[in-house]
Amino acid sequence: MPSPLTFAVLLGLLHAGCATTTRAEPHRCRPTLPCWPTAADWQRLQSSLRGKLEEAQSPLRPCTVDATSAACATALRNLKNPFYLQDQPGGTQSAGWLGAWSPAQSAYAVAAENADDIVAAVNFARDHHLRLVIKGTGHDYLGRSNARDSLLVWTHKMRRVTLHEAFVARGCPDPQAGVPAVSVEAGTRWLEAYEAVTVQHGRYVQGGGCTTVGAAGGFMQGGGFGSWSKKYGIAAASMLEAEVVTADGKLRVANTCQNQDLFWALRGGGGGTFGVVTRVTLMTHPLPDRFGMVNGAVTAKTDAAFKQLIERFLAFYRDKLSNQHWGEQVDVRRDNSLELSLAFEGMTAADAEKLWQPFRAWVEQRPESFTIQIGYVEIPGDKMWSYDVLRQFAPDAIRTDDRPGEPKGRFWWTNDSEQVSTYWYAYQSRWIPLDRFEGGEANKFAATLFDASRHWSIGLHFNKGQAGASAEAVRRGRETSMNPAVFKAAALAIVAASGDGQPRIPGHEPNLGEAEAYKARVAAAMRILRDATPGAGSYVNEADYFEPDWQRSFWGENYDRLLAIKRKYDPDGVFSCHHCPSKVPSTASPGAARSSPRCPERPSG
């Protein structure tokens, strides 16, 4: 059998005779340049890794050979399974972004199993001036977990989860009281973290709503929100310690007692730009008795009624829902409806129904103007991520990885399926300050939402703002490097459009005419929201690829400090990624970055 490195080794041989010390500054080395490693260089890396170096082939490789073949049809079906995508070093959760990026495979992938493997990969990439890509799950919108002609650090196999009854960060004084915590390796998915912490041990860890999102990667390093972030805070604020391989090839420990500046940067400063995180330790919390969902829709029969409905809901949210118990989203839709997908914790479904009764009564008293259909669902806290329970009582809420031979229990929420292998036409976000919900501003903002919704529907993700969050959540959140604007925000508004299609696969390409039309509508809707929220900023993990003034939009007053830390730990720019703190120009191509879980994350009740 030929070696899995056959093709790449042959490519290296073509350039072995002209290898020199010439560097392709300021760009990274490519196979067509004399600086590209020789076949012998690659083979030495392969030997040092004990066979963990492999080619990163595209999951759609059969389609590049014959787009009409049965093998291509099978590959396209598999692309709707996020676990299949994550099993492929060349797989990405998104299929691309109009005018921004298309999936591209690395020359080689290091299938890392421990920190030493990552150290070897970083040293090799630095010494040979290669583009370096970091990927755990590939759950990224901005294309930061793939790059052509790069070396991929693939952490998929690093998924150990360790529970601690009383964790004390290394280097801290011994008398310091330990706290309950969980350590997760770089490739761990939130489903695996929840199964260990909640299902098996009856506690809660603040993570993402999408079960397939990576727990230690771009999600955490960009900040991270879950359904109940107003109760438990930004996910990055739960970080107690991180192990990270920096550009000099050293494995460092970062916490409040050592490498404090790096620790601060890793909690919200953007994934993949300060180093390769190998493991993080997160505090855990007492588990609520119950979680729950409010699902449904309220529809207005006229434009005037819809404006009135938006005004009423903003006031209801401000008075009853802007607190630590509520999260998730409400969509302000073009069809004059409010679609409700809200989550709650610490109360019963009956409690939630009682709380909503005044709003519901106001709607039901006006049958000439509105229709309403709302349901309330609760689930015991320790059953929230139990595969056996969900399969029995809520089978429509989940999709499962049913490939032969795969482990039982892998599932993702049905509502998240539309994002798997979708091709993004446009994606924009904006923090919405709570003061837009108050007093006379509420009427103005209701009109703003109505006007914007004439172009495209707007998702208001209330769990992704920290205004109204618990005092403890806010306190810990302010210790992170996230844009301080989040603490004034009631919600993150997301306006996005996508469709089916795979770039460069004949007969399966995206519909570019539709894409351009929808992109223009998204831009028109977001322009109205931006004008109504000057200086509000955006969320780095869920943002426009073309975000203007991204440094201030993503990090506000924290950017300059982040840039200084970047220059300290990576002075030569070994790590670079699109719109991350970096010494390289902002127009540089996407390079190294951990995949970031950018779902509008919500479980289905």
Legacy VTK file of the C-alpha trace (Angstrom):
# vtk DataFile Version 3.0
C-alpha trace
ASCII
DATASET POLYDATA
POINTS 605 float
0.000 0.000 0.000
1.348 3.493 -0.792
2.090 5.806 2.087
-0.644 8.367 2.888
2.031 10.960 2.246
2.728 9.759 -1.302
1.320 12.727 -3.191
2.745 15.347 -0.860
6.177 13.685 -0.751
6.305 13.671 -4.541
5.390 17.343 -4.492
8.243 17.951 -2.087
10.692 16.074 -4.332
9.889 18.426 -7.187
11.293 21.252 -5.096
13.975 19.413 -3.125
16.748 20.360 -5.519
16.124 24.105 -5.223
15.534 24.383 -1.475
17.321 27.408 -0.023
17.032 29.623 3.022
15.092 32.189 1.000
11.937 33.368 2.779
8.758 34.454 1.054
8.324 37.546 3.187
5.898 38.971 3.988
3.764 36.033 2.825
3.953 32.425 3.922
5.860 29.836 1.967
4.016 27.929 -0.788
4.875 24.676 -2.615
5.911 26.640 -5.702
8.592 28.548 -3.781
12.124 27.330 -3.018
11.534 27.814 0.720
9.020 24.949 0.769
10.217 22.016 2.950
11.883 19.166 1.130
10.557 15.625 1.100
13.209 14.763 3.658
11.989 17.591 5.908
8.444 16.272 5.822
9.620 12.726 6.426
11.567 13.787 9.515
8.434 15.451 10.874
6.455 12.304 10.099
8.981 10.172 11.975
9.049 12.456 15.001
5.253 12.277 15.171
5.182 8.478 14.874
2.907 8.461 11.868
0.532 11.267 12.855
1.200 13.319 9.715
-1.301 12.825 6.910
-2.794 14.483 3.854
-5.840 16.628 4.565
-8.145 15.543 1.772
-11.498 17.123 1.031
-14.601 15.112 2.002
-15.815 15.991 -1.508
-12.843 14.476 -3.278
-15.092 11.892 -5.081
-17.072 14.810 -6.547
-13.946 16.412 -7.996
-13.379 13.167 -9.887
-16.981 12.614 -11.038
-19.753 14.878 -9.764
-22.405 12.459 -11.058
-21.014 9.344 -9.342
-22.615 7.347 -6.543
-19.558 8.103 -4.405
-20.179 11.823 -4.865
-23.850 11.415 -3.903
-22.779 9.609 -0.726
-20.273 12.322 0.096
-22.911 15.030 -0.328
-25.288 13.163 2.009
-22.556 12.793 4.612
-21.942 16.535 4.539
-25.206 17.074 6.439
-23.778 15.131 9.394
-21.550 17.415 11.510
-19.839 14.454 13.173
-18.810 13.108 9.770
-17.362 16.499 8.858
-15.380 16.604 12.082
-13.931 13.164 11.387
-12.319 14.556 8.215
-9.167 16.683 8.546
-10.287 18.576 5.446
-13.900 19.037 6.566
-15.480 22.382 7.492
-18.860 23.071 9.097
-19.617 25.817 6.558
-19.347 25.307 2.800
-17.946 28.791 2.198
-18.918 32.465 2.106
-19.814 34.546 -0.937
-16.861 36.707 -1.961
-14.879 35.710 1.127
-13.631 32.125 1.207
-14.121 28.613 -0.129
-12.943 25.392 1.538
-9.291 24.619 0.849
-7.226 21.730 2.106
-3.893 21.919 3.887
-0.857 20.245 2.389
-0.491 18.174 5.561
-2.372 17.638 8.807
-0.880 16.746 12.168
-3.469 14.521 13.854
-2.374 15.622 17.317
-2.945 13.383 20.310
-1.068 15.403 22.920
0.704 18.693 23.539
4.045 17.333 22.326
2.549 16.715 18.872
1.379 20.318 18.767
4.787 21.613 19.857
6.380 19.678 16.984
3.903 21.114 14.482
4.348 24.711 15.676
8.145 24.432 15.612
8.084 22.976 12.093
5.727 25.665 10.793
7.770 28.452 12.386
11.118 27.132 11.175
9.848 26.642 7.607
7.698 29.788 7.523
4.512 27.870 6.732
0.937 28.950 7.039
-0.421 27.301 10.166
-4.081 26.374 10.629
-5.611 25.144 13.875
-8.800 23.105 13.821
-10.729 21.146 16.384
-14.246 20.781 14.982
-14.095 23.164 12.001
-17.254 24.802 13.379
-16.377 28.203 11.971
-18.152 30.754 9.776
-15.165 32.910 8.803
-13.054 30.201 7.142
-10.358 30.419 9.789
-9.996 26.655 10.193
-8.802 25.956 6.660
-6.183 27.367 4.307
-4.535 26.125 1.139
-0.849 25.116 1.253
-0.792 25.150 5.036
0.136 22.835 7.882
-2.965 21.890 9.845
-2.872 21.258 13.585
-5.888 18.985 13.934
-6.882 18.455 17.581
-9.882 16.211 16.862
-8.432 13.230 18.764
-7.729 15.247 21.926
-11.059 14.814 23.698
-10.284 13.745 27.268
-12.587 15.232 29.932
-11.501 15.317 33.589
-13.677 16.335 36.561
-12.188 18.068 39.634
-13.878 18.371 43.027
-11.554 21.154 44.213
-9.359 22.606 41.470
-6.538 25.011 42.346
-4.771 26.692 39.448
-1.093 25.835 39.137
1.288 28.307 40.684
-1.361 29.720 43.013
-0.884 29.668 46.804
-1.697 26.316 48.390
-4.146 27.800 50.913
-6.323 28.998 48.030
-9.665 27.198 48.185
-10.311 24.804 45.332
-13.476 24.978 43.246
-15.441 22.325 41.319
-14.186 22.316 37.751
-13.763 20.352 34.538
-10.736 20.126 32.237
-11.353 19.526 28.529
-8.785 18.876 25.852
-8.599 20.872 22.655
-10.826 18.644 20.515
-13.628 18.162 23.045
-17.142 18.981 21.859
-19.698 20.531 24.159
-21.848 17.399 23.932
-19.021 15.407 25.531
-18.487 18.060 28.212
-22.197 18.172 29.066
-22.439 14.386 29.220
-19.581 14.242 31.733
-20.487 17.284 33.840
-24.306 17.302 33.746
-25.615 13.862 32.796
-23.062 11.869 34.806
-22.172 14.236 37.670
-25.155 16.557 38.117
-23.441 19.920 37.664
-23.443 22.575 34.952
-20.657 24.052 32.842
-21.305 27.167 30.767
-20.911 26.162 27.148
-22.492 26.487 23.745
-25.987 25.548 22.653
-24.771 23.618 19.604
-23.630 20.213 20.804
-21.020 19.858 18.049
-19.138 23.060 18.861
-15.588 22.707 20.174
-15.326 23.510 23.880
-11.722 24.716 24.091
-11.212 26.417 20.743
-12.441 29.561 19.050
-15.764 29.428 20.896
-14.065 29.826 24.264
-11.255 32.077 23.083
-13.689 34.429 21.347
-15.916 34.700 24.431
-18.633 32.098 23.985
-22.330 32.162 24.769
-24.836 29.452 25.599
-28.550 29.402 26.237
-28.173 30.537 29.869
-25.314 33.015 29.651
-27.249 35.599 31.637
-27.246 33.231 34.594
-23.746 31.776 34.323
-21.931 34.395 32.270
-19.700 34.431 29.215
-18.108 31.014 28.772
-14.620 32.536 28.757
-15.300 33.976 32.204
-15.530 30.400 33.535
-11.964 29.653 32.446
-9.690 28.967 35.399
-6.617 27.856 33.500
-5.344 27.167 30.003
-2.443 25.206 28.598
-1.200 26.786 25.383
1.655 26.230 22.939
3.008 29.645 21.999
4.916 30.644 18.876
8.290 29.781 20.426
7.178 26.165 20.797
6.831 26.315 24.579
3.896 24.794 26.439
2.783 27.452 28.901
0.254 27.451 31.717
-1.867 30.600 31.909
-4.072 31.517 34.863
-4.445 34.303 37.429
-1.111 33.384 39.033
1.192 33.017 36.007
1.216 34.387 32.464
-1.696 36.570 33.532
-1.605 38.739 30.410
-1.854 35.700 28.138
-4.662 34.315 30.298
-6.610 37.559 29.866
-6.090 37.515 26.090
-7.211 33.897 25.742
-10.537 34.758 27.396
-12.173 36.680 24.560
-9.273 37.964 22.466
-9.967 35.695 19.488
-9.122 32.090 18.715
-5.872 30.934 17.176
-3.869 34.137 17.286
-2.049 33.828 20.641
-1.156 30.144 20.422
-2.599 26.645 20.228
-4.669 25.890 23.303
-4.251 22.248 24.270
-6.502 22.149 27.340
-8.690 24.453 29.385
-10.115 24.090 32.877
-13.526 25.619 33.552
-15.470 26.152 36.747
-18.694 24.201 37.114
-21.892 25.341 38.809
-24.757 23.814 40.777
-27.272 22.361 38.351
-30.744 23.947 38.166
-33.662 21.653 38.896
-35.117 22.399 35.473
-34.375 23.871 32.099
-37.119 24.836 29.680
-38.160 26.421 26.410
-40.883 28.742 25.195
-41.565 28.069 21.534
-44.149 29.526 19.193
-45.113 32.602 17.205
-47.246 35.703 17.398
-48.409 37.003 14.015
-49.835 40.429 13.213
-52.432 40.832 10.475
-51.322 44.301 9.372
-48.151 46.363 9.323
-49.593 48.766 11.880
-50.427 45.887 14.211
-46.927 44.464 13.807
-45.358 47.757 14.863
-47.630 47.748 17.906
-46.682 44.126 18.662
-42.963 44.890 18.558
-43.433 47.824 20.939
-45.385 45.647 23.351
-42.817 42.855 23.272
-39.878 45.203 23.901
-41.641 46.522 27.004
-42.491 42.974 28.126
-38.896 41.865 27.669
-37.561 44.861 29.590
-39.941 44.300 32.526
-40.125 40.485 32.762
-37.360 38.762 30.786
-34.265 40.955 31.164
-32.827 38.872 33.978
-30.641 35.860 34.687
-33.374 33.279 34.081
-33.968 33.894 30.365
-32.038 33.491 27.143
-32.062 32.513 23.480
-33.896 34.363 20.776
-36.853 36.048 19.148
-36.954 36.527 15.377
-38.559 39.683 13.982
-39.722 38.326 10.650
-40.627 39.769 7.284
-44.040 38.048 7.424
-45.059 40.268 10.380
-44.500 37.614 13.017
-42.402 37.246 16.140
-40.982 33.723 16.241
-40.179 32.684 19.805
-37.368 30.284 20.714
-36.605 31.315 24.268
-34.926 29.298 27.012
-35.374 29.520 30.766
-33.818 27.923 33.842
-34.749 27.497 37.481
-38.536 27.466 36.974
-41.268 25.124 35.840
-43.203 25.325 32.605
-46.200 26.428 34.695
-44.121 29.257 36.176
-43.087 30.359 32.704
-46.662 30.245 31.436
-47.826 32.378 34.368
-45.089 34.938 33.728
-46.089 35.183 30.055
-49.823 35.443 30.784
-50.077 39.293 30.742
-48.408 39.470 27.327
-50.497 36.601 26.026
-53.705 38.172 27.375
-52.888 41.463 25.624
-52.532 39.599 22.320
-55.603 37.393 22.763
-57.783 40.416 23.553
-57.124 41.644 19.991
-58.118 38.751 17.717
-58.776 41.157 14.877
-55.074 42.074 14.876
-53.107 39.013 16.063
-52.881 35.260 16.263
-50.787 33.472 18.864
-49.520 29.967 19.412
-47.058 29.343 22.256
-45.945 26.179 24.017
-44.002 25.728 27.253
-41.668 22.775 27.818
-39.494 21.817 30.778
-36.911 19.095 31.334
-35.092 18.027 34.521
-31.690 19.653 34.667
-29.727 16.407 34.606
-31.656 15.170 31.538
-30.969 18.189 29.317
-28.273 16.410 27.296
-29.273 12.815 27.998
-29.414 10.991 24.673
-31.596 8.186 26.028
-34.143 10.598 27.501
-34.275 12.861 24.457
-34.569 9.942 22.060
-37.556 8.632 24.007
-39.461 11.806 24.859
-38.358 14.339 22.233
-37.135 12.379 19.184
-37.945 15.225 16.788
-35.711 17.588 18.743
-32.505 15.774 17.827
-30.673 14.260 14.872
-28.240 11.425 15.470
-25.015 10.193 13.946
-26.340 6.903 12.596
-23.285 5.855 10.595
-22.491 2.156 11.044
-19.882 1.510 13.707
-20.036 4.975 15.270
-20.539 5.355 19.046
-24.097 5.584 20.325
-25.311 8.882 21.675
-23.898 11.436 19.265
-26.641 13.942 18.504
-27.201 17.520 17.451
-30.305 19.710 17.772
-32.635 19.537 14.793
-32.837 23.340 14.701
-29.090 23.499 14.010
-29.234 21.209 10.971
-29.796 24.059 8.541
-26.317 25.381 9.280
-24.457 22.162 8.527
-22.646 22.546 5.183
-24.532 25.722 4.359
-23.014 28.302 2.014
-23.165 31.785 3.536
-24.414 34.638 1.368
-24.099 37.150 4.210
-23.820 37.187 7.994
-23.804 40.318 10.145
-24.313 41.030 13.836
-24.702 43.993 16.174
-24.904 44.475 19.929
-28.241 46.084 20.854
-27.934 48.217 24.013
-30.617 47.729 26.667
-31.334 51.453 26.650
-33.007 50.954 23.250
-35.721 49.043 25.128
-36.382 51.820 27.642
-38.684 54.820 27.705
-39.148 56.746 24.498
-36.269 54.852 22.908
-38.374 51.677 22.886
-40.876 53.149 20.425
-38.054 54.386 18.214
-36.331 51.023 18.283
-39.581 49.199 17.546
-39.861 51.326 14.417
-36.225 50.518 13.608
-36.872 46.779 13.893
-39.976 47.051 11.753
-38.155 48.998 9.034
-35.222 46.579 9.046
-37.527 43.560 8.887
-38.986 44.813 5.601
-35.636 43.841 4.062
-34.772 40.679 6.024
-35.683 38.920 9.258
-33.696 39.831 12.377
-32.747 37.424 15.161
-32.487 38.996 18.607
-30.261 36.650 20.655
-30.919 37.708 24.233
-28.508 35.185 25.751
-25.674 36.930 23.907
-26.015 40.227 25.743
-25.057 40.657 29.388
-27.387 43.524 30.353
-29.687 41.962 32.943
-27.251 39.141 33.716
-26.535 38.045 37.275
-24.150 40.253 39.227
-21.657 37.372 39.484
-21.784 36.757 35.727
-21.074 40.418 35.022
-18.262 40.573 37.585
-16.440 37.615 36.091
-17.183 38.754 32.540
-15.490 42.101 33.082
-12.261 40.213 33.840
-12.169 38.949 30.235
-10.915 40.681 27.093
-14.304 40.837 25.369
-15.649 44.127 24.069
-17.091 45.892 27.151
-20.099 46.828 24.993
-21.514 43.377 25.720
-22.324 44.408 29.296
-24.651 47.150 28.065
-26.271 44.933 25.454
-29.683 43.332 25.889
-29.115 41.158 22.827
-26.990 40.410 19.810
-28.909 41.071 16.595
-27.992 38.635 13.817
-29.065 39.086 10.214
-27.911 36.304 7.902
-28.725 34.462 4.688
-27.402 31.212 3.271
-28.253 28.428 0.856
-27.224 25.063 -0.475
-24.252 24.577 -2.714
-20.641 23.473 -2.838
-18.145 25.731 -4.606
-16.226 24.150 -7.473
-18.382 20.992 -7.580
-20.019 20.878 -11.051
-23.795 20.761 -10.842
-23.790 21.584 -7.140
-22.496 25.170 -7.097
-24.263 27.834 -5.011
-26.939 29.916 -6.718
-24.956 33.132 -7.118
-27.888 35.176 -8.383
-29.901 34.326 -5.294
-26.837 34.864 -3.132
-26.232 38.398 -4.359
-29.890 39.353 -3.990
-30.129 38.024 -0.445
-26.806 39.588 0.499
-28.148 42.999 -0.546
-31.261 42.528 1.601
-29.198 41.552 4.632
-27.011 44.620 4.145
-30.050 46.877 3.892
-31.539 45.496 7.110
-28.286 45.753 9.039
-27.622 49.267 7.783
-30.780 50.382 9.584
-29.710 48.646 12.803
-26.190 50.091 12.618
-27.530 53.613 12.173
-29.704 53.148 15.266
-26.831 51.806 17.419
-23.740 53.940 16.753
-20.579 52.498 18.288
-22.329 49.384 19.600
-19.905 46.916 18.034
-20.184 43.258 17.084
-19.307 39.763 18.381
-16.078 38.343 16.969
-17.351 34.750 16.795
-20.518 35.675 14.910
-19.780 38.594 12.651
-19.427 39.902 9.132
-16.325 38.699 7.270
-16.127 42.271 5.949
-16.808 44.004 9.287
-15.659 47.658 9.061
-13.339 48.954 11.802
-13.251 45.390 13.137
-10.606 46.130 15.781
-12.925 48.466 17.700
-16.099 46.653 16.717
-14.897 43.337 18.163
-12.850 44.510 21.146
-13.483 48.197 21.768
-11.022 49.704 24.224
-9.361 46.306 24.779
-7.825 46.054 21.313
-4.605 47.956 21.972
-3.808 45.798 24.991
-4.535 42.631 23.004
-2.218 43.779 20.234
0.579 44.385 22.728
0.152 40.860 24.138
0.150 39.457 20.618
3.474 41.164 19.875
4.948 39.880 23.132
4.122 36.202 22.608
4.236 36.067 18.799
6.584 38.839 17.570
7.149 37.180 14.185
3.496 36.482 13.418
3.617 32.688 13.395
-0.122 32.733 14.114
-2.355 34.874 11.941
-6.037 34.833 11.127
-8.666 36.957 9.475
-9.568 39.941 11.663
-7.574 38.855 14.716
-5.085 40.919 16.731
-1.992 40.629 14.576
1.157 42.382 13.464
0.354 41.551 9.830
-1.832 43.861 7.703
-5.585 43.375 8.103
-5.826 42.485 4.402
-3.813 39.283 4.906
-5.424 36.026 3.902
-6.912 33.803 6.614
-4.167 31.749 8.180
-4.144 30.125 11.585
-7.167 30.032 13.794
-9.079 27.667 15.948
-12.461 26.807 14.588
-15.131 28.999 16.187
-18.683 27.752 17.091
-20.799 30.349 15.660
-24.174 28.830 15.789
-27.183 30.861 16.686
-26.999 28.268 19.443
-30.277 27.006 20.786
-31.454 23.621 21.924
-34.890 22.540 20.805
-37.395 21.818 23.544
LINES 1 606
605 0 1 2 3 4 5 6 7 8 9 10 11 12 13 14 15 16 17 18 19 20 21 22 23 24 25 26 27 28 29 30 31 32 33 34 35 36 37 38 39 40 41 42 43 44 45 46 47 48 49 50 51 52 53 54 55 56 57 58 59 60 61 62 63 64 65 66 67 68 69 70 71 72 73 74 75 76 77 78 79 80 81 82 83 84 85 86 87 88 89 90 91 92 93 94 95 96 97 98 99 100 101 102 103 104 105 106 107 108 109 110 111 112 113 114 115 116 117 118 119 120 121 122 123 124 125 126 127 128 129 130 131 132 133 134 135 136 137 138 139 140 141 142 143 144 145 146 147 148 149 150 151 152 153 154 155 156 157 158 159 160 161 162 163 164 165 166 167 168 169 170 171 172 173 174 175 176 177 178 179 180 181 182 183 184 185 186 187 188 189 190 191 192 193 194 195 196 197 198 199 200 201 202 203 204 205 206 207 208 209 210 211 212 213 214 215 216 217 218 219 220 221 222 223 224 225 226 227 228 229 230 231 232 233 234 235 236 237 238 239 240 241 242 243 244 245 246 247 248 249 250 251 252 253 254 255 256 257 258 259 260 261 262 263 264 265 266 267 268 269 270 271 272 273 274 275 276 277 278 279 280 281 282 283 284 285 286 287 288 289 290 291 292 293 294 295 296 297 298 299 300 301 302 303 304 305 306 307 308 309 310 311 312 313 314 315 316 317 318 319 320 321 322 323 324 325 326 327 328 329 330 331 332 333 334 335 336 337 338 339 340 341 342 343 344 345 346 347 348 349 350 351 352 353 354 355 356 357 358 359 360 361 362 363 364 365 366 367 368 369 370 371 372 373 374 375 376 377 378 379 380 381 382 383 384 385 386 387 388 389 390 391 392 393 394 395 396 397 398 399 400 401 402 403 404 405 406 407 408 409 410 411 412 413 414 415 416 417 418 419 420 421 422 423 424 425 426 427 428 429 430 431 432 433 434 435 436 437 438 439 440 441 442 443 444 445 446 447 448 449 450 451 452 453 454 455 456 457 458 459 460 461 462 463 464 465 466 467 468 469 470 471 472 473 474 475 476 477 478 479 480 481 482 483 484 485 486 487 488 489 490 491 492 493 494 495 496 497 498 499 500 501 502 503 504 505 506 507 508 509 510 511 512 513 514 515 516 517 518 519 520 521 522 523 524 525 526 527 528 529 530 531 532 533 534 535 536 537 538 539 540 541 542 543 544 545 546 547 548 549 550 551 552 553 554 555 556 557 558 559 560 561 562 563 564 565 566 567 568 569 570 571 572 573 574 575 576 577 578 579 580 581 582 583 584 585 586 587 588 589 590 591 592 593 594 595 596 597 598 599 600 601 602 603 604
